[in-house]
Amino acid sequence: MESQSDSTAFGAPGIEPRWTRSNKEGIGTAYHTSCRVWFTLSHGIVNEIYYPNVDCPNTRDLQFLITDGETFCHEERRDLDHQIQYPEQSTLYYLITNSEPNHRYRLIKEILADPHSSVFLMRTRLEILDESLRGKLKIYALLAPHMKGLGQHNSAWWFDIDCRPVFHVQREELHMVFGALPDFTRRSVGYVGSSDGWQDLMDNFKMDWTFQKAEDGNIALTAEIALSHDNQFVIGAAFGRSSQSASTKLLQSLAIPFDQHREHFIKQWQRTSVNSHSDLREQTGDEGHLFRLSRLILLAHEDKIFPGALVASMSIPWGETKSDTDLGGYHLVWTRDLVKSATALLAAGQTATPLRSLIWLAAIQAADGAVPQNSWIDGKAYWQGKQLDEVAAPILLAWRLRQANALGLFDPWTLVFRAARYLILKGPVTGQERWEENSGYSPSTLAWVIAALVCASEFAQERAGKDAAAFILDYADWLSAHLEGWTTTDCGELLPGKPRHYIRINPADPDQPDQVSDPNTALIQIANGGGVHPARNIVSADFLELVRLGIRAPLDPVVVDSISVADHVLKCDLPQGPCWRRYNHDGYGQKDDGSAFDGIGVGRCWPLLTGERAHYELAAGHDPLAFIRAIENFANDGGMLPEQVWDAEDLPQCSLRSGCPTGAAMPLCWAHGEYISLVRSRKEGVSFDCISPACERYARRRTASAIEMWTLAHRPPRIAAGKRLRIITEAPVTVHWSLDGWKTVQDTEAADSGLDCWIADLPANELGPGSRIVFTLRWTDRWEGRDFTVEIG
């Protein structure tokens, strides 16, 4: 075919774009903040390259096509065998070897980022093992841009700068320039599925097209590599806010020898290990490899323009099925995941990133104490759910930083004060539990809330006085006293002989504050096509957070029976070790036929749940080493821990093997953080996450409550006899009340609790069963306009 130089590619706008698979084998960035490029690796090739933030991918993949020009054209990802290595300990510098299956040639790739500039770099060496191929092989780079996280509406051109042949890709204000050393010898830009380089080369094993531009579509760049005398070359992708900026970065980076970049890149990362707990390798089953790597993975997920913001994962679950409509993926910040990661870094001896994370949370926290369900790294909310455990999480992080004497000059009181106030005024029913699917009374959410309030009381003791601290503890005591009533069933049917156990969640609606939800009779709608079931028969291991944080003792009879039920229903013994599903009838996961989750599926096992169970075993006096080894076994060849693993019979046609990753997120920071915390906990002999004052108060002393709480968000129609009734409001109020149906009335001025809440205690403890208190509220400028009744049970 004739050359198409200086022409526009055909086939606009290309096929509908898709992301690549989620199961990464490596992730990386330079540690220095002047490099604002991140990259991911899988199947021996580069996937997403992020810039200027860790939540903004700009490529789908970058790989090589290798051809002899006559008989074959191999696609690196599909046709070669892959091996990934870490040549230098405690770094994210990668060596990937992709070998032709018949051992005729191989590509050896060194992958990193410019340690001081926003440029991705890869040095590749072609080794020819079959002499009949010498002088015949040609290599072509194939790059699919997805600028600003979108595969559509990308534009690209090839041009020369300083007489150097490069590509220029643009979407709005974001620019990428792609080049090589030695220079590319031929170039083409095309539309994916019609005029891209894959279509060109697979036709006759030759590069016939040299289209100069492709605008406003799903595009791909193709470049022929100039093989030097030693068959070695470097390619780079530079990013900037203009073509000139990106071009300058690329040429400057390529002007520095790759070995010099590598030396500086390695030194930057190895400096981060100075304060890490290197002695923890003795607590692992792999000489500390996964522990060291997990710490680096968490550090690499921190943004560099918004420091302290750690995304959940540089991946998009089942990305091969996701189009531009799925903007978020997992490269968003969840407060819960962020605090899990920051706590794990504390466990690994890091303090700077956790403190930055706490300050980032303080900056996005709303004035009422709320935080987004998840957000971009600039704090802009993405989903709109309300989760009480995420409101509680910053308090726990602040307390742990204080325990480590790592708060520096930062004062977390405003953050703690706002969050504690929100929990008291808006709880105890959460809009979503930690799996973000159901509202109600959640054991794990309540564990986080109770532990956070105990921590908040310690801050309040210093900043607001003993009365404020006592008020917070009174509320925490009340939550603890109601835990079993709200979240256990007495008539469970899942395991004969074990009718009493914690349930996954007792469904309740935060918008119906006077609703009474019975865990024995309530029905729950399971998300992702899971159906409707009695809540008493839906279980998870989420209740283990009660033990981990110190709210319940490990040998508490309800805890012990709940473990038996959860194991019976959710545990899978996989080749790598034991693993658990989230809950029965879960629909979030790979389908039974191996196809991708598409809104319905089958919930699979989560390795992080193996870690949570290990923390319980440690609390119960057992050695968790077997669980540590199981988690290590769940990691892939690159050391990445998946969100979920396949727990059914092998499906080779779908590349699904028992205990190996599914198409869910990988790496999952939560899983890596769980592993780090577990290793540190084994060394200490106690859970690193345990809140010691909460453990003393509830697990050991089992502190009771003499007060029943009433807020506008939680209005119990009935309370137990012998308890005072405490009215809590968010503003000054007079409680106008009666014990005899308004025949006689009394007024009680609510007192300032010291937490910007007002409290009024009514003498319900003096009344017998069947009695009623009726009251209304008079605000400073109005009456509430309705009566409230509370019966003594």
Secondary structure, DSSP 8 states (H G I E B T S, - for coil): ----TTSB-SSTT-S------SB-SEEEE-SSTT---EEEEETTEEEEEE-SSTT-B-EEEEEEEEE-SSS-EEEHHHHSEEEEE-SSTTS--EEEEEE-TTSSEEEEEEEEE-TTSSEEEEEEEEEE-SGGGTTT-EEEEEEEE-GGG-SSSEEEEEEEETTEEEEEEEETTEEEEEEEES--SEEEEEETTTTSHHHHHHHHSS------EEEEESEEEEEE----TTSEEEEEEEEESSHHHHHHHHHHHHTS-HHHHHHHHHHHHHHTTTTS-GGGGGGSSSTTHHHHHHHHHHHHTB-SSSTT-B-S-SS-TTGGG--TT---TT-SB-HHHHHHHHHHHHHTT--HHHHHHHHHHHHH--TTS---SSB-TTS-BSS----HHHHHHHHHHHHHHHHTT--TT---HHHHHHHHHHHHHH-SSBSS-TTSS--EE-HHHHHHHHHHHHHHHHHHHHHT-HHHHHHHHHHHHHHHHHHHHHHEESS--SSTT---EE-S-EE--TT-TT----TTT-EEEETTTTEEEEGGG--BSTTHHHHHTTSS-TT-HHHHHHHHHHHHHHEEEETTEEEEESBTT---S--TTS---SS-----EEHHHHHHHHHHHHHTT---HHHHHHHHHHS-TT----S-B--SS-BGGGTB-TTSB-SS-BS-HHHHHHHHHHHHHHHHTS-TT--HHHIIIIIIS-----EEEEBTTB--SEE-TT-EEEEEESS-EEEEEESSTTSS-EEEE-EE-SSS-EEEEE-GGGS-TT-EEEEEEEESS-B--S-EEEEE-
